[in-house]
Amino acid sequence: INKVFTELYILGDTVIQNAANSGVGHAVIQIAAAKGIQTINVIRDRPELQQLSDRLTALGATHVITEETLRRPEMKELFKSCPRPKLALNGVGGKSATELLRHLQSGGSMVTYGGMAKQPVTVPVSALIFKDVKIRGFWVTQWKRDNKHDEDTLRNMLDELCILIRAGKLSAPACTEVSLQDFRKALENAMKPYVSTKQVFVM
């Protein structure tokens, strides 16, 4: 993500992402904010929606919207305050991914790194023909394999991320520490809907 932002995007550009409350989503918001890139962050509707929206905004999110809003005409109003995105980051799949594609500017790209909805990504023919969107996949393990002989690429990426961490501009997602003996409790919490914190075992 950091490499893409550095090479392809300039101050004031826009990125749209679903799963904005995930660990990846938090990192995207913070890295983009540090580089002056606007973000449109899509989350599922939930009981404590405003609190989550406030939390993502505090991280640096420009706009926080629900999946339902993504499909509504008021998106036209949103694009009066920021340009249509060049990049969509998809960690969900299904209808959510299709809606991200619909809002990309011509020549934009969608990168899929996950499929939480367990549904295929459907690409409208019109998006390919008339908007010339690019569809890519990303798996960090394969990226490491492809770059294992290029130590400078990996080191430079980590160095830049460490600079952001030291400057207080990039932090890890919230975690709950659980003793290994209480693993059942951790599993129960991890399976609850709309739980934002990661369950971390203390050995």
Backbone bond lengths (Angstrom), bond angles and torsions (degrees), N, CA, C in turn:
res aa  C-N    CA-C-N  psi(-1)  N-CA   C-N-CA  omega(-1)  CA-C   N-CA-C  phi
1 I - - - 1.455 - - 1.522 109.92 -
2 N 1.328 115.64 -48.88 1.456 120.19 -178.13 1.525 110.88 -59.70
3 K 1.340 117.41 -41.97 1.457 122.15 -179.55 1.536 110.69 -64.31
4 V 1.321 116.15 -42.49 1.469 120.58 178.90 1.520 110.29 -60.96
5 F 1.336 117.16 -47.06 1.459 121.20 -179.36 1.524 110.74 -60.36
6 T 1.334 116.44 -42.86 1.451 120.66 -176.83 1.516 111.71 -64.80
7 E 1.329 117.68 -40.37 1.455 121.43 -171.95 1.528 113.98 -87.49
8 L 1.343 116.52 -31.40 1.457 118.46 -167.46 1.514 115.20 -112.53
9 Y 1.310 118.40 -17.79 1.456 119.31 -169.53 1.515 112.58 -120.61
10 I 1.310 114.32 147.84 1.459 120.56 -177.58 1.519 109.61 -120.93
11 L 1.315 114.99 168.16 1.460 121.90 -179.14 1.531 111.15 -50.46
12 G 1.340 116.20 126.30 1.460 120.60 176.59 1.507 115.01 95.04
13 D 1.339 118.83 -11.17 1.463 120.87 175.93 1.524 109.95 -66.79
14 T 1.343 115.39 168.52 1.461 121.05 -175.81 1.516 111.33 -125.88
15 V 1.332 115.68 140.48 1.460 124.01 172.47 1.516 107.39 -122.02
16 I 1.334 117.26 138.79 1.463 121.27 175.58 1.521 108.48 -115.12
17 Q 1.331 116.66 141.24 1.461 119.67 179.67 1.520 110.25 -144.82
18 N 1.336 116.65 146.24 1.454 120.94 166.96 1.533 107.71 -97.97
19 A 1.324 117.08 179.10 1.474 121.23 -175.09 1.526 110.62 52.17
20 A 1.322 116.27 39.47 1.470 120.71 -173.34 1.518 113.01 -66.45
21 N 1.337 118.04 -16.89 1.455 120.01 179.28 1.523 112.62 -93.03
22 S 1.320 117.48 4.21 1.465 120.97 177.86 1.523 110.02 -78.22
23 G 1.327 116.09 173.61 1.457 120.13 176.25 1.515 111.80 -60.09
24 V 1.332 116.55 -42.11 1.467 120.70 176.64 1.519 109.88 -63.18
25 G 1.336 115.96 -43.53 1.461 120.31 -179.62 1.512 112.76 -58.36
26 H 1.340 116.42 -43.02 1.468 120.49 178.22 1.526 110.59 -61.86
27 A 1.337 116.53 -42.81 1.464 120.07 -179.36 1.523 110.81 -64.71
28 V 1.333 116.63 -42.42 1.468 120.94 179.40 1.519 110.50 -58.99
29 I 1.323 116.73 -47.41 1.467 121.24 -179.31 1.526 110.62 -57.44
30 Q 1.325 116.48 -47.39 1.462 120.36 -174.64 1.529 112.66 -71.09
31 I 1.338 116.65 -42.57 1.467 119.67 179.82 1.520 110.05 -65.85
32 A 1.331 116.12 -42.67 1.467 120.07 179.63 1.527 110.30 -62.57
33 A 1.328 117.27 -44.84 1.464 120.67 -179.81 1.523 110.81 -60.48
34 A 1.330 117.13 -39.11 1.464 120.99 -179.52 1.523 111.48 -66.18
35 K 1.343 116.78 -24.80 1.463 121.00 -178.32 1.532 113.03 -102.50
36 G 1.345 116.76 5.70 1.453 120.22 178.45 1.511 113.99 74.85
37 I 1.333 116.57 25.11 1.469 122.05 179.31 1.524 108.42 -101.37
38 Q 1.321 116.61 132.41 1.456 121.38 179.57 1.532 110.22 -78.13
39 T 1.330 116.20 149.24 1.462 120.41 178.11 1.520 111.28 -128.65
40 I 1.328 114.95 139.48 1.468 122.51 170.18 1.522 105.33 -109.48
41 N 1.318 116.22 117.18 1.460 121.92 -169.25 1.523 110.49 -114.46
42 V 1.320 115.83 118.32 1.460 122.14 -174.40 1.525 109.31 -101.09
43 I 1.339 116.08 128.11 1.459 122.23 178.83 1.527 109.41 -130.59
44 R 1.321 115.82 161.42 1.462 120.14 175.03 1.528 110.02 -75.56
45 D 1.327 116.12 147.44 1.460 120.30 173.58 1.525 108.37 -64.43
46 R 1.339 116.92 146.54 1.460 121.03 -174.34 1.522 109.13 -160.86
47 P 1.336 117.17 167.40 1.478 119.90 -178.02 1.526 113.39 -60.21
48 E 1.339 119.13 -40.02 1.463 121.61 -176.14 1.529 110.10 -107.06
49 L 1.316 114.99 51.50 1.467 121.18 -174.59 1.529 112.41 -61.65
50 Q 1.323 117.49 -45.45 1.465 120.60 -176.63 1.524 111.61 -63.89
51 Q 1.345 116.49 -39.81 1.465 119.37 179.47 1.519 111.03 -63.47
52 L 1.341 116.50 -41.51 1.460 119.74 178.41 1.518 110.60 -66.65
53 S 1.320 116.67 -42.99 1.462 120.45 178.51 1.527 110.77 -58.91
54 D 1.330 116.58 -43.20 1.464 120.91 178.86 1.528 111.14 -63.45
55 R 1.331 116.04 -38.53 1.466 119.98 -178.73 1.529 111.03 -66.68
56 L 1.333 117.18 -42.48 1.465 120.74 179.18 1.529 110.83 -68.60
57 T 1.332 116.10 -37.00 1.470 119.90 176.87 1.522 110.66 -63.34
58 A 1.337 116.37 -38.89 1.463 120.31 178.03 1.526 111.66 -64.32
59 L 1.329 117.08 -28.24 1.471 121.00 177.10 1.531 111.67 -74.73
60 G 1.348 116.16 -20.20 1.456 119.78 -179.90 1.512 114.88 126.54
61 A 1.353 117.48 5.14 1.464 120.83 179.30 1.528 110.79 -62.25
62 T 1.335 116.50 135.70 1.463 120.30 178.44 1.530 110.44 -80.82
63 H 1.332 116.20 -47.58 1.466 122.32 178.79 1.520 108.39 -134.02
64 V 1.329 116.31 138.80 1.463 122.29 173.74 1.518 107.33 -124.45
65 I 1.340 116.45 121.83 1.463 121.15 -177.61 1.528 109.48 -134.21
66 T 1.322 115.76 163.00 1.469 120.03 177.38 1.524 110.44 -92.22
67 E 1.330 114.44 166.02 1.468 119.92 176.14 1.531 110.55 -57.41
68 E 1.333 116.54 -36.20 1.463 120.56 -179.79 1.536 110.92 -65.84
69 T 1.321 117.03 -42.90 1.467 120.92 178.90 1.519 111.07 -62.11
70 L 1.313 116.51 -34.52 1.466 122.04 -179.06 1.528 111.40 -57.32
71 R 1.328 116.68 -26.74 1.463 121.85 -176.49 1.536 112.88 -97.50
72 R 1.336 117.65 0.76 1.467 120.52 -172.85 1.528 112.21 -99.34
73 P 1.331 116.83 158.97 1.468 121.24 -180.00 1.523 114.27 -61.78
74 E 1.360 117.88 -22.52 1.457 118.42 -177.55 1.528 113.48 -66.39
75 M 1.328 117.51 -7.97 1.468 119.53 173.70 1.524 110.41 -59.91
76 K 1.330 117.12 -28.63 1.465 120.15 177.47 1.526 110.71 -61.94
77 E 1.333 116.09 -36.70 1.467 120.04 178.07 1.517 110.84 -67.03
78 L 1.343 116.68 -38.99 1.461 120.44 179.90 1.525 110.59 -60.08
79 F 1.348 116.04 -39.34 1.464 119.67 -176.33 1.535 113.07 -77.12
80 K 1.331 116.52 1.67 1.466 119.56 169.83 1.531 111.08 -80.38
81 S 1.346 115.73 -20.32 1.465 119.76 -178.66 1.527 113.17 -103.82
82 C 1.332 117.36 -9.25 1.463 120.02 176.80 1.525 108.60 -153.87
83 P 1.342 117.61 152.06 1.459 119.97 179.87 1.525 111.28 -68.75
84 R 1.322 115.83 155.45 1.465 119.26 174.14 1.528 108.86 -59.80
85 P 1.327 117.38 146.50 1.459 119.33 -174.07 1.529 114.12 -70.06
86 K 1.335 114.48 145.70 1.460 121.36 171.50 1.525 111.00 -84.27
87 L 1.344 115.36 -26.36 1.465 121.07 -173.05 1.514 110.15 -132.24
88 A 1.340 115.61 135.29 1.460 122.13 171.60 1.521 107.81 -118.12
89 L 1.323 117.00 133.65 1.460 122.53 176.90 1.522 108.23 -111.60
90 N 1.324 115.60 119.43 1.460 121.79 -171.95 1.527 111.07 -114.33
91 G 1.332 115.24 115.12 1.455 120.16 175.32 1.509 112.31 -115.22
92 V 1.346 116.72 9.69 1.460 121.21 -173.45 1.520 112.46 -115.07
93 G 1.343 117.15 -51.88 1.463 120.97 -174.76 1.517 111.63 87.42
94 G 1.340 116.47 -170.20 1.450 121.72 177.45 1.521 113.67 60.28
95 K 1.340 115.95 -146.25 1.462 121.50 -176.97 1.527 112.24 -62.71
96 S 1.314 115.85 -32.84 1.460 119.37 -179.48 1.525 110.71 -60.32
97 A 1.326 116.67 -43.63 1.467 120.71 179.32 1.524 111.12 -64.26
98 T 1.322 116.73 -40.94 1.462 120.84 179.01 1.521 110.99 -61.04
99 E 1.327 116.68 -40.21 1.462 120.53 179.11 1.527 111.44 -67.56
100 L 1.326 117.60 -37.25 1.464 119.73 175.79 1.524 109.95 -58.85
101 L 1.326 115.64 -45.83 1.468 120.57 179.92 1.516 111.32 -58.18
102 R 1.322 116.27 -39.18 1.460 121.33 -176.19 1.525 111.98 -61.91
103 H 1.329 116.77 -27.03 1.459 120.29 -176.07 1.530 113.87 -98.24
104 L 1.330 117.85 -3.21 1.463 119.89 177.60 1.517 111.31 -67.20
105 Q 1.325 116.35 148.04 1.465 119.10 172.53 1.526 109.26 -76.73
106 S 1.323 117.11 164.28 1.464 121.70 -179.94 1.522 109.92 -57.81
107 G 1.330 115.36 134.67 1.454 120.84 -179.43 1.519 113.95 81.92
108 G 1.331 117.26 2.55 1.454 120.94 -179.48 1.519 112.86 -72.30
109 S 1.316 115.88 172.43 1.470 121.52 -177.46 1.520 110.79 -128.49
110 M 1.335 115.74 144.34 1.462 120.65 170.20 1.517 108.33 -117.60
111 V 1.334 115.25 127.10 1.461 121.98 177.80 1.524 107.79 -109.69
112 T 1.340 116.12 123.76 1.460 121.61 178.63 1.522 108.91 -102.22
113 Y 1.335 116.02 124.30 1.460 120.94 -179.28 1.533 111.98 -121.16
114 G 1.337 116.97 -4.45 1.461 120.94 -179.78 1.514 110.44 -161.36
115 G 1.344 115.89 170.96 1.465 120.65 -178.88 1.515 111.11 -146.33
116 M 1.325 117.20 62.05 1.458 121.41 -173.97 1.528 113.26 -61.39
117 A 1.342 117.24 -27.41 1.467 119.95 179.59 1.523 111.92 -77.24
118 K 1.336 116.76 -11.91 1.470 122.53 -177.87 1.527 110.81 56.76
119 Q 1.326 115.27 36.11 1.460 121.90 177.49 1.521 108.66 -127.38
120 P 1.327 118.00 148.01 1.469 120.32 -177.75 1.526 112.40 -67.24
121 V 1.314 115.02 156.51 1.459 121.27 174.12 1.527 108.07 -83.93
122 T 1.323 116.54 119.56 1.465 121.77 179.16 1.526 109.09 -102.49
123 V 1.317 115.76 123.59 1.465 121.00 -177.11 1.527 109.47 -107.97
124 P 1.338 118.99 116.25 1.465 120.70 176.97 1.530 110.93 -62.39
125 V 1.306 116.15 137.92 1.464 120.73 179.00 1.525 110.39 -58.26
126 S 1.334 117.09 -37.05 1.474 120.64 -178.29 1.524 111.38 -61.34
127 A 1.349 116.71 -33.90 1.466 119.38 179.54 1.523 111.02 -65.73
128 L 1.332 116.65 -35.92 1.459 120.63 179.84 1.527 111.67 -75.41
129 I 1.322 116.30 -42.30 1.469 119.64 -174.96 1.519 112.09 -79.31
130 F 1.316 116.94 -52.41 1.464 120.47 -170.85 1.529 113.91 -90.15
131 K 1.340 117.31 -23.28 1.471 119.34 -179.57 1.526 112.36 -112.16
132 D 1.330 116.56 -9.46 1.471 121.37 176.98 1.524 111.58 52.20
133 V 1.342 116.96 44.78 1.462 119.74 178.21 1.528 110.13 -74.14
134 K 1.323 115.27 152.33 1.460 121.74 177.90 1.529 109.06 -108.24
135 I 1.322 116.43 136.92 1.456 122.19 -179.10 1.525 108.11 -115.48
136 R 1.330 116.08 122.69 1.458 120.96 -178.78 1.524 110.06 -130.82
137 G 1.331 115.12 157.07 1.455 121.15 171.71 1.516 109.13 -113.26
138 F 1.334 116.99 158.49 1.459 120.28 177.72 1.516 109.68 -144.41
139 W 1.345 115.09 130.78 1.462 123.04 175.48 1.517 106.25 -133.27
140 V 1.330 117.71 114.64 1.459 120.76 -171.18 1.527 111.95 -62.05
141 T 1.342 117.61 -32.15 1.466 120.22 178.46 1.521 110.85 -61.81
142 Q 1.333 116.31 -43.67 1.466 119.44 178.95 1.520 111.32 -68.15
143 W 1.351 116.09 -35.99 1.461 119.63 177.53 1.524 110.64 -60.61
144 K 1.342 116.63 -41.19 1.466 120.59 177.79 1.528 110.78 -64.06
145 R 1.338 115.84 -41.64 1.466 119.17 178.77 1.519 110.90 -62.50
146 D 1.323 116.38 -43.11 1.463 120.36 -178.39 1.522 111.87 -65.69
147 N 1.326 116.76 -26.66 1.467 120.75 -175.49 1.535 112.93 -111.20
148 K 1.331 117.41 17.30 1.475 119.27 -174.55 1.526 112.82 -65.32
149 H 1.341 117.26 -23.99 1.461 119.66 178.48 1.526 112.54 -94.97
150 D 1.329 115.78 -0.85 1.463 120.54 -179.91 1.529 108.30 -110.48
151 E 1.321 115.75 78.25 1.459 120.49 -175.67 1.526 112.61 -63.19
152 D 1.323 117.25 -30.55 1.466 120.36 -178.41 1.520 111.53 -64.29
153 T 1.354 116.60 -39.35 1.467 120.29 -179.01 1.517 110.96 -61.63
154 L 1.331 116.69 -48.80 1.459 120.83 -179.56 1.527 111.00 -66.86
155 R 1.325 116.75 -43.85 1.465 120.54 -178.36 1.532 111.31 -63.59
156 N 1.328 116.41 -43.76 1.465 119.90 -179.76 1.524 111.56 -62.09
157 M 1.350 115.67 -40.07 1.457 119.46 178.73 1.525 110.39 -63.64
158 L 1.333 116.67 -47.42 1.459 120.34 -179.30 1.523 111.57 -65.06
159 D 1.330 116.95 -38.57 1.464 120.41 178.25 1.522 111.12 -60.49
160 E 1.339 115.95 -43.32 1.467 118.85 -178.16 1.528 111.04 -67.87
161 L 1.332 116.46 -38.29 1.463 119.49 177.54 1.525 110.89 -66.12
162 C 1.330 116.80 -38.75 1.472 120.43 178.76 1.529 111.26 -64.37
163 I 1.326 116.62 -35.68 1.465 120.37 176.92 1.529 109.89 -61.31
164 L 1.341 116.36 -43.15 1.465 120.33 178.85 1.524 111.15 -65.36
165 I 1.329 116.55 -39.70 1.472 120.49 179.65 1.517 110.26 -63.81
166 R 1.333 116.88 -47.03 1.464 120.59 -179.06 1.529 111.76 -63.53
167 A 1.321 115.71 -30.96 1.468 120.27 -179.67 1.529 111.86 -82.52
168 G 1.332 116.81 -1.06 1.459 120.29 -179.81 1.515 113.89 76.04
169 K 1.348 116.38 18.68 1.463 120.63 -178.11 1.528 113.48 -100.35
170 L 1.336 117.38 -4.27 1.461 121.68 179.71 1.516 108.20 -144.16
171 S 1.333 116.52 120.87 1.464 121.14 179.82 1.520 110.17 -131.78
172 A 1.316 115.79 159.36 1.464 121.56 -179.38 1.526 110.19 -74.74
173 P 1.345 117.29 156.86 1.471 119.84 175.67 1.523 110.72 -62.57
174 A 1.328 115.84 158.72 1.467 120.77 178.64 1.526 110.41 -62.93
175 C 1.332 116.04 139.31 1.469 121.61 -179.06 1.528 110.15 -129.25
176 T 1.325 115.54 152.56 1.455 122.43 172.12 1.518 107.76 -115.53
177 E 1.315 116.63 120.88 1.465 120.67 179.66 1.528 109.41 -82.50
178 V 1.337 116.31 130.49 1.458 122.54 -178.01 1.527 108.09 -131.51
179 S 1.319 117.29 133.58 1.467 119.47 178.06 1.522 109.50 -67.74
180 L 1.319 115.72 149.74 1.469 120.39 -176.50 1.527 111.58 -58.96
181 Q 1.318 116.37 -32.09 1.471 119.67 179.31 1.522 111.74 -63.67
182 D 1.332 116.97 -24.81 1.472 121.43 -178.81 1.530 111.55 -99.06
183 F 1.332 116.58 32.97 1.466 119.80 -175.26 1.523 112.09 -61.05
184 R 1.333 117.74 -31.82 1.469 119.51 179.58 1.536 110.91 -63.12
185 K 1.331 115.45 -39.98 1.468 120.35 177.97 1.522 110.60 -62.79
186 A 1.337 115.89 -42.25 1.470 120.34 179.31 1.521 110.93 -62.97
187 L 1.326 116.59 -42.65 1.464 120.16 179.48 1.524 110.97 -64.14
188 E 1.322 116.42 -41.36 1.470 120.26 178.32 1.525 110.82 -61.45
189 N 1.334 116.41 -44.44 1.462 119.96 -179.76 1.528 111.45 -65.50
190 A 1.337 116.53 -38.61 1.458 120.66 -179.27 1.524 112.29 -66.34
191 M 1.334 116.88 -26.24 1.463 121.14 -177.93 1.529 113.02 -88.15
192 K 1.321 117.24 -8.17 1.469 119.75 -179.47 1.530 110.19 -72.05
193 P 1.334 117.54 144.31 1.469 119.46 177.67 1.521 111.65 -69.74
194 Y 1.332 115.00 145.00 1.461 123.45 173.79 1.533 113.71 64.42
195 V 1.332 117.83 22.37 1.461 120.46 174.86 1.535 108.27 -83.24
196 S 1.311 116.75 123.06 1.454 120.85 -174.45 1.522 113.96 -90.83
197 T 1.328 116.74 -29.66 1.456 118.86 -174.43 1.520 112.19 -81.33
198 K 1.329 116.00 145.37 1.456 122.30 174.97 1.538 108.71 -81.92
199 Q 1.325 115.46 145.73 1.463 121.06 176.92 1.533 108.37 -95.30
200 V 1.318 116.96 117.66 1.460 121.64 -176.25 1.534 108.86 -115.27
201 F 1.342 116.12 123.06 1.453 120.13 178.09 1.518 111.32 -76.47
202 V 1.336 115.72 135.27 1.456 121.83 172.32 1.518 107.16 -100.74
203 M 1.327 116.34 115.53 1.467 120.88 -174.15 1.529 110.49 -80.18
